[in-house]
Amino acid sequence: MTEAPRRGPAVEPREIMQESDEWLRVTWADGRACRYRAARLRRLCPCAQCVNEFTGERVLRAEAVPDDLTVADVEIVGRYALTFRWSDGHDTGIYSFRYLREICEEP
């Protein structure tokens, strides 16, 4: 996997669309479109409850997140990230645009 650039069109969203309760699509300024399934995003949550902030070890077990998990709400954080409220009640993760680009799923 190649590393996403820190800034520029590759990490600047042109459009953010919640396609359904289970899918989010981001079209980046460089034209690439990425789809994100809610359950996968939740499993990859970067917050301190899900990842040990000292070791970087993932604390959240993937099997603890149901495949049918949905996005209850999504909000833009400043000019650099998104935050989600999931159907399981979790809402502390901040997903930087750079991180979202790194974990991009092709359409």
Beta strands, then each sheet from edge to edge (+ up, - down):
strand 1: 13-18
strand 2: 23-28
strand 3: 33-37
strand 4: 71-77
strand 5: 81-86
strand 6: 94-96
sheet 1: 1+ 2- 3+
sheet 2: 4+ 5- 6+
end
